[in-house]
């Protein structure tokens, strides 16, 4: 098993080794604060030890419930928003297929992440008359988007299966002790899984938030946790840029920020990683964007965005940098190109994976020549263990980066501000 690795060769000449090394000591201090609980948000550090010390009884309960759903349901509808759904969806699409909601058995669809009646109607039509279950994911149970979707689906379940039948098809992932959803679950008799009180939503992929839907889809959750535990042990032991890839990634980001590059475009040349980049976007955006600080996180889908955003990256304002997630061993076998005509004859004998790698290298080379640097993060393969290590790597990097900025990377007061405004608007009717 290997950690993700970092390639910073496409930062030169904009960023020197000295530019990076200046962050080594601040990163050591941030790491110590993280592990001794002396930094901001210390009451939300449960994710740090979660992979190495999983709640085995909770995991066994999830495995048994997932087997029950798999035995009689054709569809699982996961109701949640933000960290309550992004991690699970990212894992499904990355580990199975971008079309996993159609190819997995049972099929897994995600609702409650918007307020579009059309979207919910379309999902209900897709379910049709097939047998389905619902996994509602919310720590409080009061967030508008999932709360509304759950009410609609609860009524649909009760109409189709009766109250008792519906109760057996609802699985609630929520706060272990309090909150509206916890109270409802206890009153109605729903099976429940706890979200640890010391784990925030965007750091919750390795809890029941992410793991239960994956178990229903047939993915080995224990292997994901094993990979994350490996990363946790390795990253926590290393205290230098030379040995800790999280140090290297964070130092590169902050060195670029110091040179006016305040926008990070994160993408991959593997479409299956698209939702993983969306999960990353929430992780870093919600953790860093405070007190007028933070690197703005945006995503790319490649190679498609080379034909839309590529021009802007190459010649637009020099305020951005790109970060590319590269998979060293792609999941599928090579597809060879056979181009008989004279115009495309130069492609004869090339494989699509090899061409994809060549495009990535060409783009990074062209971009740095134009003043747009690139960080490359390499993960060894597409596997459950490697995915777990990658998730932990990003979570760990994000926490260190927040501390370097001088913000609390575990709260989200700005999100609460809009929620409060929404409540006032809806109550005023």
Beta strands, then each sheet from edge to edge (+ up, - down):
strand 1: 5-7
strand 2: 75-79
strand 3: 107-111
strand 4: 132-137
strand 5: 170-175
strand 6: 191-195
strand 7: 263-268
strand 8: 296-301
strand 9: 320-329
strand 10: 374-381
sheet 1: 1+ 10- 9- 7- 8-
sheet 2: 3+ 2+ 4+ 5+ 6+
end
